[in-house]
Structure formats: structure tokens, C-alpha cells
Amino acid sequence: MDFIKMTNDQLKSFLDEHGVDHSDAKVKADYVQLVENVKLEDDKEAAEETEEPKGLAAKVQSAIKIERTETKKVDPISYLKDRDYSLLTVGERAMIREQSLEYESQGEGVEVVVTDRLTTKWRIVKLADKSYSKLLKGVKYALSNEDYEALKDEQVKVKTEETKNKCCGQARYEVVNLLEVVDD
């Protein structure tokens, strides 16, 4: 505001609004000085309320919004559950192999045997609940109906019986079912 252009009556009303005693003022310059003092006090109060940062580091820190993150402990395999095992990296597969336990047979369900023709001692499979488990070579399991439905079409690539002792380009491969249903 330009206080010099205001009339004496306007200056008096402004001082009255702010509760300043102007009885000692005699000329317009005195009124203007009182109004400017009121204005400076208002600005000073506003500055005290905001408390501007003093140093450069404080200014930078106040400009940056500090985000606080909470660290949640997550099972290392939980984020891998939705991904296909064949698409995982070597490190992710190693994590799953270390963490996966042998499948526990259910009391009731479908009786199956894991094929003897596996090249390794076990096979990691993804169950119906999207968890991973080991099925050991040649072992008989009682799978739950849900797990059997998830695994019934699971197949493995193995060498043929005739070429099982050969390697590289001489071996021939065939695809066999991982699980064989046991007929009692």
C-alpha cells in the first residue's frame, strides 16, 4: 500500500483498525510513520511465524520433502510366487531350491509316483496355492485334488532309454509325464 497518497482520515481509520494510539500525531508525516511501523510489526510477526531457514543446508532441507519409508520384512520367495519357474533367473531358482521343502502327502487325494527317469534327485513344482515344493524322484505321494489338477500335465524332457548313456549330439530326447497315477 502507498500510505503517502492516503488522506489523514484514511490513515487515522487504518490506525484505529490496528489499535494504535495516534493522539500524539500532528501532521501527515507522523501518521504515515505510525502506519509504516504498524506494517513493519505485522511483517515481522508473519516472519516469526514462518521461521525461515538460516543456512543453505537448512534451506535445501526445507525445500525437499522428506519421505519416510517403512521397511517391511518380506519372505524372499513371496514375490516369486506369481512368476513361472522356467522364466526365473539362476539366482532366483537357487533361492527357491533352498527354501522349498519336500511335499507333504495329504491323507486323502490322488496317489501318484514321480517318474524314475528324472535326471536329478528332485523336481521343483508350483502347487495350486502358488507355493513351490520338491517332489523326490521315485517317491509315492498322495496329492490333494487341487495340487493334482495343477500338476497333472507337468512334463519333463529326458533322454530316451537307448541313448541315456550318450551325450551331446548323439543323445535323443523325449518328453514324459512327471507324475504317474498309482492304481491300487
C-alpha positions as CSV (number, residue, x, y, z in Angstrom):
1,M,0.0,0.0,0.0
2,D,1.1,3.5,-0.7
3,F,0.5,5.3,2.6
4,I,1.7,8.7,1.4
5,K,-1.3,9.0,-1.1
6,M,-3.8,8.3,1.7
7,T,-5.6,11.2,3.4
8,N,-5.3,11.9,7.1
9,D,-8.8,10.5,7.8
10,Q,-7.9,7.2,5.9
11,L,-4.6,7.0,7.9
12,K,-6.5,7.6,11.2
13,S,-9.1,4.9,10.4
14,F,-6.2,2.4,9.4
15,L,-4.5,3.1,12.8
16,D,-7.8,2.7,14.6
17,E,-8.4,-0.7,12.9
18,H,-5.0,-1.8,14.2
19,G,-5.5,-0.4,17.7
20,V,-2.6,2.1,17.5
21,D,-2.9,5.4,19.5
22,H,-2.4,8.3,17.1
23,S,-3.3,11.2,19.5
24,D,0.4,12.4,19.5
25,A,0.5,12.7,15.7
26,K,0.1,16.3,14.4
27,V,1.0,16.2,10.8
28,K,0.6,13.7,7.9
29,A,4.2,12.6,8.2
30,D,3.6,11.4,11.8
31,Y,0.5,9.4,10.7
32,V,2.5,7.8,7.8
33,Q,5.3,6.9,10.2
34,L,2.9,5.2,12.6
35,V,1.2,3.3,9.8
36,E,4.6,2.1,8.4
37,N,5.6,1.0,11.9
38,V,2.3,-1.0,12.2
39,K,3.0,-2.5,8.8
40,L,6.6,-3.5,9.8
41,E,5.3,-5.1,13.0
42,D,2.8,-7.2,11.0
43,D,5.5,-8.3,8.6
44,K,7.8,-9.1,11.5
45,E,5.1,-11.3,13.2
46,A,4.5,-13.1,9.9
47,A,8.2,-13.7,9.5
48,E,8.5,-15.1,13.1
49,E,5.6,-17.5,12.5
50,T,7.2,-19.0,9.4
51,E,10.8,-19.1,10.8
52,E,12.7,-19.1,7.6
53,P,15.8,-21.4,7.5
54,K,19.0,-19.7,8.3
55,G,21.7,-21.6,6.4
56,L,22.0,-23.1,2.9
57,A,21.6,-26.7,4.2
58,A,18.5,-25.7,6.1
59,K,17.0,-24.1,3.0
60,V,17.7,-27.1,0.9
61,Q,16.3,-29.5,3.5
62,S,13.2,-27.4,3.9
63,A,12.7,-27.4,0.1
64,I,13.0,-31.2,-0.1
65,K,10.0,-33.1,1.2
66,I,11.5,-35.9,3.4
67,E,9.7,-39.2,2.8
68,R,9.8,-41.7,5.5
69,T,9.6,-45.3,4.3
70,E,8.8,-48.3,6.5
71,T,10.9,-51.3,5.8
72,K,8.7,-54.4,5.7
73,K,10.3,-57.8,6.1
74,V,9.1,-59.8,3.2
75,D,9.6,-63.5,2.6
76,P,12.3,-63.6,-0.2
77,I,10.2,-66.1,-2.2
78,S,6.8,-64.4,-1.9
79,Y,7.4,-62.1,-4.8
80,L,8.5,-65.0,-7.0
81,K,5.2,-67.0,-6.5
82,D,3.4,-65.3,-9.4
83,R,6.2,-66.0,-11.8
84,D,6.7,-69.1,-13.9
85,Y,9.7,-71.2,-12.7
86,S,11.1,-71.5,-16.2
87,L,11.3,-67.7,-16.5
88,L,13.3,-67.2,-13.3
89,T,17.0,-66.3,-13.2
90,V,19.6,-68.6,-11.9
91,G,19.8,-66.8,-8.6
92,E,16.0,-66.8,-8.1
93,R,15.9,-70.5,-8.9
94,A,18.6,-71.2,-6.3
95,M,16.6,-69.2,-3.7
96,I,13.6,-71.3,-4.4
97,R,15.5,-74.6,-4.3
98,E,17.0,-73.7,-0.9
99,Q,13.6,-72.6,0.6
100,S,11.4,-75.3,-0.9
101,L,10.5,-78.2,1.3
102,E,9.6,-81.7,0.3
103,Y,5.9,-82.1,-0.5
104,E,3.9,-83.5,2.4
105,S,1.5,-86.2,1.4
106,Q,-2.2,-85.4,2.1
107,G,-4.3,-88.0,3.9
108,E,-6.8,-88.3,1.0
109,G,-6.2,-87.4,-2.6
110,V,-4.7,-88.8,-5.7
111,E,-1.9,-91.4,-5.3
112,V,1.0,-90.6,-7.7
113,V,4.6,-91.6,-8.2
114,V,7.2,-89.3,-9.5
115,T,8.9,-90.7,-12.6
116,D,12.2,-92.6,-12.1
117,R,13.5,-91.1,-15.3
118,L,14.3,-87.7,-13.8
119,T,17.9,-86.6,-14.4
120,T,18.1,-85.0,-10.9
121,K,17.1,-86.3,-7.5
122,W,14.1,-84.0,-7.2
123,R,11.9,-81.7,-9.2
124,I,10.7,-78.2,-8.1
125,V,7.0,-77.8,-8.8
126,K,4.5,-75.0,-8.4
127,L,1.5,-76.1,-6.4
128,A,-2.1,-74.9,-6.7
129,D,-1.6,-72.3,-3.9
130,K,1.3,-70.9,-5.9
131,S,4.0,-72.1,-3.5
132,Y,6.9,-74.2,-4.6
133,S,7.7,-77.7,-3.3
134,K,10.1,-80.5,-4.1
135,L,9.0,-83.9,-5.4
136,L,11.7,-86.5,-5.0
137,K,12.5,-89.0,-7.8
138,G,10.6,-92.3,-7.5
139,V,8.7,-91.4,-4.3
140,K,5.0,-92.1,-3.9
141,Y,2.8,-89.1,-2.8
142,A,-0.8,-88.5,-2.0
143,L,-1.6,-85.2,-3.7
144,S,-4.6,-83.1,-2.9
145,N,-7.1,-82.8,-5.7
146,E,-6.2,-79.1,-6.3
147,D,-2.4,-79.9,-6.5
148,Y,-3.1,-82.9,-8.8
149,E,-5.1,-80.6,-11.2
150,A,-2.2,-78.1,-11.2
151,L,0.5,-80.8,-11.8
152,K,-1.2,-83.5,-13.9
153,D,0.0,-82.0,-17.2
154,E,3.6,-81.4,-15.9
155,Q,6.1,-83.0,-18.2
156,V,9.9,-83.4,-18.2
157,K,12.4,-83.7,-21.1
158,V,14.7,-86.8,-20.6
159,K,17.0,-88.9,-22.8
160,T,15.5,-92.0,-24.4
161,E,16.3,-95.4,-22.9
162,E,18.5,-96.2,-25.9
163,T,20.6,-93.1,-25.7
164,K,20.6,-92.4,-21.9
165,N,24.4,-93.0,-21.7
166,K,25.3,-90.8,-24.6
167,C,25.9,-87.1,-24.6
168,C,25.8,-84.0,-26.8
169,G,24.5,-84.5,-30.4
170,Q,24.3,-88.3,-30.1
171,A,21.6,-88.4,-27.4
172,R,17.9,-88.4,-28.3
173,Y,15.3,-86.8,-26.1
174,E,11.6,-87.5,-25.3
175,V,9.0,-85.8,-23.2
176,V,7.5,-87.9,-20.3
177,N,4.9,-87.1,-17.7
178,L,6.3,-86.1,-14.3
179,L,3.6,-87.9,-12.3
180,E,2.2,-91.4,-12.8
181,V,-1.1,-92.2,-11.2
182,V,-0.8,-95.3,-9.0
183,D,-3.7,-97.9,-9.5
184,D,-4.4,-99.9,-6.3
